[in-house]
Amino acid sequence: MELFYFVVFGALGAVVAALELSKTSKDRINTSPAFNSFKNNYLLVYSLMMAGDWLQGPYVYYLYSTYGFGKGEIGQLFIAGFGSSMLFGTIVGSLADKQGRRRACVTYCITYILSCITKHSPEYKVLMIGRVLGGIATSLLFSAFESWLVAEHNKRGFEQQWLSLTFSKAIFLGNGLIAILSGLFGNLLVDSLSLGPVAPFDAAACFLAIGMAIILSSWTENYGDASENKNLLTQFRGAAVAITSGQYFHVITHPPSCTDSFPFFLFAPPLKSNLPCTSDEKIALLGAIQSLFEGSMYTFVFLWTPALSPNDEEIPHGFIFATFMLASMLGSSLASRLMARSSPRVESYMQIVFVISSVSLMLPIITNFLVAPSKVKGGRISFAGCLQLLGFCTFEACVGIFWPSIMKMRSQYIPEEARSTIMNFFRIPLNIFVCIVLYNVNAFPITVMFGMCSIFLFVASILQRRLMAISDKPKMESWTAMTERDPEAEPLND
């Protein structure tokens, strides 16, 4: 393996170590022993959950290919996973607000374990069922755990600022260190011990089972809006009201009738009504920002390999993946410093992060024009590839800053009663976008795909600037007040 890879990995490791060891009192948040115990318990569970997820990632495509499936069939399996996350995952994830977030976290563990078990079968239909289960689990992973954490944190009376410490540590460990260790452990199981491509999925199921045991033994239940008179459809309507801004949308608090169809509340024009109406532009902006960034991030996952090896150059995929995760750790370490201080605010510095991430994904386009492409098949990574790798590490550092920062903003702006529901609504456009990209991944040149992602990230920076401008406005009225207001006490809209 070339010296260049070791230099980049070593430099990132040195910077991360320096950042962590050089923290002063200004960069640290003073907390209580009770909070530290709560935080460490959550970090342990979250790390086990992420280990169960990271162990599977590098071997899903490889496993399907060993079963003899072609690129088209594998693509359909991946589309099924994202489609399941969009459809079934949104419903199951939204139930967490009403049925309990702890119960939803346990459901995640069970669903993902079942998905891992299906990997033992070479039957396409069984693997498709596994992808559907995996899509549901993904929605729960990225909504139920965070919703439980925020609600439990507030229920125990901990300071709001301490949440940012848990968020940054969760990303540093779960999306950084655990990802690296999972990659190395998976490589040990498959290559060194020759246990086959199913071994990482079995290991993932074991980690998920351990995490589920800890949840069942140490976590208490919390809910969003658990009112008995509110069904799932009403929750969806209320979530759409909370997200949609700029127009009046009606929250129907009675059970839907045959004339009260689901699309009505999304597309109905402003009408004279005594039904409660509300909107919050901050939530709408937050959802758009998240979808734009995560859509670009998931697209990058499919593009970085062909970008670094356009002529089938030999690149160490596992080592590069570990390098990206180290860059993500660097970003989360920077985020923990930034969020420990009162200035700059998260709404402010994220504008810069989005601009930097946009520029970093422009590098493949820039190098394509400035550096003559090599026509030699195979061999070592090109000079353009080296420049792009540095840009991709910069993007991954931005990803490391993004996760704890978006978590903090969600904790501030999303109403507690519908947190899981709204967070799963945020993932609907993301999943649609990724499905479209997967379906058309070979239809456009790679430079066009990177250009699209760069534009999306720049738009995210513009929306973030708008969010910064309105962030000092009062929060929207509470979910309970919105949905339980007496209609007869309200004057008619003129």
C-alpha angles and dihedrals in degrees: 000000000000123000090236093072093051092048092053093045092046093047092051091046091051092050092048091049091047092050093050095044096044098056113132130198089273089059095048131072118222109228140171129260090245091056093046090054091049092046094048091050091053093045091052092051093043091049091052091048092050091046088056089052100041094048090062101044102076094046105044096088092039092051093051091049092052088056087059101254120146130230093267095052092045089050090054090053091052092047089051089055095052092041090052090050090053097047112025095021092057091054096044093043092050091053087067090077092056104029098037137277094238089055089049091053090052089048088054091055094048094045094049093046089054089048090053091050091056089061089076090069122079090201111117094218092052091049089049090054088050091053091050090051090046091053091053090048092051092056090051093047093056097043116022098053095048091045091051091048096050094046094046092045091054093041091057092051098242119158115271093233091061089068090072089058092055092046095051093045091048091055093042091054105026100038096030122025096025091049091054094045091046091053092050092045092049090050089051092052097045105033109020099037094029093221093147134248093291093063096082090054091052090049090049090053090053093052091047091051091051091049091049090053090054091048093051093048102042112020125087123212124257132177143201115214102347096170111146094222094060118085127193094266090055089050090054091050093050091048091051089050090051092050100040116081137183098038138062115256125181125236108213108208097182123080111278118260130206090269093046099076125180098248091055096081092049099051108022113121120235107288135180104270143150091213118114116268131188142147137184120207091197092064092047091051092047091052093048092048092050093048093048094049098041091044089055091045095052091046089052089056089063095041108046096076097054089041093057095040108032091153096041093268114179108255128169099242095185094049092046090050089052089049091053091051090050089053088051089053088053090054094048090049089054090047092054089055093047095048092047089067129066091228134082096032119224090245088058105046094042088069088064092044092056092049092050091048090050092052093046092058090050090067096088088056094045095047090047089062100036102037120056108239117241118241095195113111118230123350129107128335113283127241089253088052091053091052091048092050090056089049092049090052088053089052091050089051087055088051088054090054093043099058101057091036095053089045090055092048091048090052089054102044109027114085111245095227093064102024098127093041094052093043090054090048087056089059095055097081089039093056092044090052094048092048090053091048092049092049093050100031092122096040097078134044114260091245090059090052092050090046090053091051091048091052091049091052092049090051088051089056090053091050090047089055089053090049089052090052095054099032093101093059116107116273118255117273114277120279092238093051090047096051099035100044113128106251093206090059091058122088118236117261111250 
